[in-house]
Amino acid sequence: LSCQYTTNALMCYDPLAADPSHRYKLYPLGLNPSLNLVDTPDAPNGAEGQVVVDGYILYSPFVPLYERLKGSEYAGRALTRARYNYLQRRIEQYFENVAFFQPLDDTSGRVCLLAYGLFGCEGRCQVPPPDPCLGMINPTPQQVEQPFLPGLIANNLLIIGQPVSRVQSGADGLPEQVYEAALVYSPDGSGANIRLRPLPLLLGIVPEELQA
């Protein structure tokens, strides 16, 4: 293959491909073991009203760009669920050939590609000037899965911070997860329908009478 790095991907040309339309492709940089991109699919049987790719719910703002890339033809197979990158303040989702992100502090709501190419180039390539749509990748240990992320986004509850536990069953048998500032659960087990537990009461904090 003859290949060339771009900021967000590695473009390759295969002169031996039998089908001329398959001679140009993107290399699967997302399979680099150092990225440790392994998530359990969150919708193996599909989900009504959502786009599901390889068993993962595609974060809805990413759908138009995913379709512009002709789906798996250029994006590759899905590798993760949508993730909340707490430190970088962005929503991310990783595929074999490209990765999407949306900066939460950008009021335009635009969607960009993470810098797979710069990561794969390992310091041998020129870094472009800083830009809100330049999403640098810093490998981190495998993240705790966040099945309630769709509901947190829909209800503007990302302010509760990042998860500090895995999903577990509460005393009532419902799935719940501890975050930095709240205890989240789902009354029907879905990631979109979420509620907050009365954490102060569960911790034994007795309500005080208000003084006039």
C-alpha positions in Angstrom: 0.0 0.0 0.0 1.0 3.6 -0.7 -0.1 5.7 2.3 -0.1 9.3 3.5 -1.0 10.7 6.8 -3.5 13.5 7.2 -4.4 15.1 10.5 -7.4 12.8 11.1 -6.7 9.7 9.1 -4.2 7.6 7.1 -5.1 7.5 3.4 -4.0 4.4 1.4 -3.9 3.3 -2.2 -4.0 -0.3 -3.1 -3.0 -0.8 -6.8 -3.8 -4.5 -6.6 -7.4 -4.2 -5.6 -9.6 -6.1 -8.1 -12.4 -3.5 -7.8 -11.1 0.0 -8.8 -13.5 1.6 -6.4 -11.8 -0.2 -3.5 -8.3 1.0 -4.4 -8.6 4.0 -2.1 -9.2 3.3 1.5 -8.6 4.6 5.1 -6.3 2.5 7.3 -7.8 1.3 10.6 -5.7 3.4 13.0 -8.3 2.8 15.7 -7.2 -0.8 16.1 -3.9 0.4 17.6 -3.6 -1.6 20.9 -2.3 1.4 22.7 -5.7 3.1 22.3 -7.4 0.3 24.2 -10.8 0.9 22.4 -13.0 -1.9 23.8 -16.6 -1.3 24.8 -19.5 -3.7 25.2 -22.2 -2.9 22.5 -25.1 -1.0 24.0 -27.8 -2.0 21.5 -27.1 -5.4 20.0 -30.7 -5.8 18.9 -31.2 -2.3 17.7 -33.0 0.7 19.3 -36.1 2.4 18.0 -35.5 5.9 16.7 -31.7 5.6 16.9 -29.0 4.7 14.4 -27.2 1.6 15.5 -23.9 0.6 14.0 -22.3 -2.8 14.8 -24.4 -2.9 18.0 -23.5 0.6 19.2 -25.9 3.5 19.3 -24.5 6.3 17.1 -24.6 9.6 19.0 -27.2 11.5 17.0 -25.1 14.6 16.2 -22.5 12.3 14.6 -25.0 10.8 12.1 -24.8 13.4 9.3 -21.0 13.2 9.2 -21.0 9.4 9.4 -23.4 9.3 6.4 -21.2 11.8 4.5 -18.3 9.3 5.0 -20.6 6.6 3.4 -20.9 4.8 6.7 -18.6 1.9 7.3 -17.0 2.2 3.9 -14.8 5.0 5.1 -15.5 5.2 8.9 -14.9 1.5 9.4 -16.6 -0.7 12.0 -17.7 0.9 15.3 -15.4 0.3 18.2 -17.0 2.1 21.1 -20.2 3.7 22.5 -20.4 7.4 22.7 -18.1 8.6 25.5 -17.9 11.7 27.6 -14.3 12.9 27.8 -14.5 14.7 31.1 -11.0 16.3 30.9 -11.4 17.5 27.3 -15.1 18.5 27.6 -16.2 16.6 24.6 -18.4 13.7 23.4 -16.4 11.1 21.5 -17.1 7.9 19.5 -14.4 5.7 17.9 -14.5 3.8 14.7 -11.7 1.7 13.0 -10.7 4.4 10.5 -11.9 7.7 12.0 -13.2 9.0 15.3 -15.8 11.7 15.9 -16.1 14.3 18.6 -18.2 17.3 19.6 -16.8 20.0 21.8 -19.3 20.8 24.5 -18.0 24.4 24.9 -18.6 25.2 21.2 -22.1 26.7 21.0 -22.2 26.0 17.2 -22.7 22.3 17.9 -20.3 21.3 15.1 -18.9 17.8 14.9 -15.2 17.2 14.1 -12.9 14.2 13.6 -10.3 13.3 16.2 -6.6 13.4 15.2 -6.1 9.7 14.4 -3.5 10.7 11.9 -1.3 12.7 14.2 -1.6 10.0 16.8 -0.6 7.2 14.4 2.3 9.4 13.0 3.9 9.3 16.5 5.6 12.7 16.3 7.0 12.4 12.8 4.3 14.7 11.2 3.8 18.4 11.3 1.2 19.5 13.8 -1.3 22.1 12.5 -2.0 25.3 14.3 -4.5 25.1 17.3 -8.1 24.9 16.2 -11.3 24.1 18.1 -11.8 21.3 15.6 -8.4 19.8 16.2 -9.0 16.9 18.6 -5.8 15.5 19.9 -5.8 12.0 21.3 -4.2 11.1 24.6 -4.4 7.4 25.3 -6.0 6.7 28.7 -6.8 3.5 30.6 -10.0 1.8 29.5 -12.9 4.0 30.6 -15.8 2.9 32.8 -18.7 2.3 30.5 -21.4 5.0 30.7 -24.8 3.5 29.6 -26.7 6.4 31.0 -24.8 9.0 28.9 -27.7 9.5 26.4 -29.9 10.5 29.2 -27.3 12.7 30.9 -26.8 14.6 27.6 -30.5 15.0 26.9 -31.2 16.4 30.4 -28.1 18.6 30.6 -26.7 16.7 33.5 -23.1 16.3 32.5 -22.4 18.8 35.3 -22.5 15.8 37.7 -19.0 14.9 36.6 -17.5 11.5 35.6 -18.5 8.0 36.7 -16.6 6.6 39.7 -18.2 3.2 39.7 -19.4 0.6 37.2 -23.1 0.0 36.7 -24.5 -2.1 39.5 -27.9 -3.2 40.8 -29.5 -1.0 43.4 -31.5 -2.2 46.4 -34.6 -2.2 44.2 -32.9 -4.2 41.5 -32.7 -1.3 39.0 -29.3 -0.5 37.4 -27.5 2.5 38.9 -24.1 4.1 38.6 -22.2 6.5 41.0 -20.9 9.7 39.5 -18.8 12.4 41.3 -21.8 14.4 42.4 -24.8 12.1 42.0 -26.2 8.6 41.9 -27.9 7.9 38.6 -30.4 5.1 37.9 -32.9 4.1 35.2 -36.4 3.0 36.1 -36.7 0.9 32.9 -33.1 -0.1 32.4 -32.6 2.1 29.4 -29.8 4.6 28.9 -32.1 7.4 27.8 -34.6 7.3 30.8 -32.7 8.3 33.9 -33.4 9.6 37.3 -31.2 10.7 40.3 -31.4 8.9 43.6 -32.0 10.9 46.8 -28.4 10.6 47.7 -28.4 12.7 50.9 -31.2 10.5 52.4 -29.3 7.3 51.4 -26.2 8.7 53.2 -28.2 9.2 56.4 -28.4 13.0 56.2 -31.6 13.9 58.0 -33.5 17.0 56.7 -33.3 19.9 59.1 -36.3 22.1 59.9 -36.0 25.5 58.2 -35.6 28.4 60.6 -37.7 31.5 60.1 
